[in-house]
Amino acid sequence: MAQQPKDANLTRQQLIDLLNDDLSREYQAIIAYVVYSQVLKGAQYMKIAEELELHAAEELAHALLISKQIDYLGGMPTVTAKPVKVSEKAEDMLRFDLDNENETIRNYRERVRQCEALGEYALAENIRKIIVQEQEHQTDLATALGVDVPDVTKPEQRA
């Protein structure tokens, strides 16, 4: 995982590196949602399986947007996905997805602050749009698991 530098000392290259880490996580989400949506079994998981197919398409759109922003900043988008966990248990897979969404939301909220510290306000706005969808994914997964939506950041950290 890329080290999280202080916002004020962040360089353009560090932002590119952090965005590439985010891109690897988007690839991971695409793969996980494609696989999980097809292997979840049982009537109680049919609705969430359909929703995961939609999530896969949204994560692809996020990956394209982040790739475009990395290119804009002068970097080369990564081609490596983070590892995808699998399980024979549907609940485990949904929990893996929820954990990944929680981490993604935390990282993107940090990225917004980092972009703004560098004066990259348009990029910060694009990431805010991604956060909206990631929070919807988080809500869908928490609902399917019958748990409260996790509060992943402190109020002063919210973007």
N, C-alpha and C positions, 0 to 999 in steps of 0.2 A: 504494500500500500504506500502511496506517495505521502511524504511527510507534509504535515499541515503547517506552512510557515505563517508568521504573523502577517495580518493583512497589510499593514503599513510598509513592510519590507518586501512584499511580494513582487517578484519580477514577472515580466511577460512570459519568460520561459517556464517559470514555476507554475504559472496559470495553465500553460499548455500541458505540462506534465500532469497537473491535477485533473484537467479536462480529459486527458487520455485515460486516466484511472477511472473517471466517470464513464467514459465510452466503453471501457472493458466491462463495467458493471451493466451498462445497457445491453451489450451483447449477451451477457450472462442471463439477463432478464428475458431477452427474446428466446433464447434456447430453452430456458426453464418453462416459460409460458407455453411454448409450442409443445414440448414434451408432456408437461403436466396436464394440459388441456385434453390431451388424447388418451392418457392412461388413468385418469381419475375414474374410479368405478363406483357404482351405486347411485340409486335414485336421488339421495340427498346431495350428491355432488354434480348433478346434471346442469343446474343453473350456473354454478361457479365455473364449471368446465367451459361453458359457452362464453362466460365473461373473460376467462383467461385467454381465449382465442382473440378477443378484442384487445386485451392488454398487450398481447404479442405485437399486434399491428401498431399500437400506440408507442411501444418501446422502440420499434423500428424507426418511427418518425423522430423519436428523441435521439436515437443514434445518428440519424442523418443530420439533424440540427446541430448536435454537438460536433460531428465531423466537420461540418461547414464552418463552424466557429473556430475550430482548431486550425483549419486551413486559413481562415481570415487572419488569425493571429500569427501566421507564418510557420505553423507546425505541420507535422505529418500525422494524420489520424492512425491510431494503433489498429492492429488487426487481431489482437489477442483478447479472448474472452476470459473473464474470471471463471473458476471452476463452478460447475453446477452440481448441486447435491440432488440425489434421487433416493427414493424409498419405496418400499412396497405398500406403505401406509399413506392413504390420501391426506390424512390430517398432518402428517409429518411434512409432506410436500407443501401444503398450504402454509404451514408454520415457517418453512424455509423461505417461501416467497414473502411472507409478512416481514420476517427479519431483514431480508434484502431490501424491501421497500423502505423500512425504517432507516436503514443505513443510507440509502439513496437520498431520502428526504433530508437527513442531517447534513450530508455532503453538499447537496444543492443549496441549502440555506446558507452554508458557509461560502459556497462559490459566489452567491449573489453579493455578499459583503466584499469578497475579494475582487470581483469584477468592478464594483463601484469604487473601491480603493484605487484601482488602476485607471479609473475614468471610463471604463467599458460599460456604459449605462445600457446600451442596446442589448449587449450580451446578457447583462443582469436581468433585463426584462424578458428575454427569451427563456432564461432559466426559470424565472418565476412562473411562466406558462407551463413549463414541464412540471414544476412542483405541484401545480393544481391537479394535473393528471395523476401524478405519483400518489398524492393524498387520496384521490378517488380509488386507486388500486389498493392502497392501505385500508381504506374503509371497506371495500368489497371483501378483502381477505379476512379482516377482523370479524366482519359480519358472518362470513361462512364458517369461521372457527367458533363463533359464539362468544367472542371476547370483546372488551372495550378497545377502541382505537388507541394504540399506544401514544403517549405524549413523548416525542423523541428529542425535543430540545427545550432548554430553559426559555422563559419568555424574553429575556434580553438577547437571545440568540436568533430569534425569529426574523425572517427577512420580510 
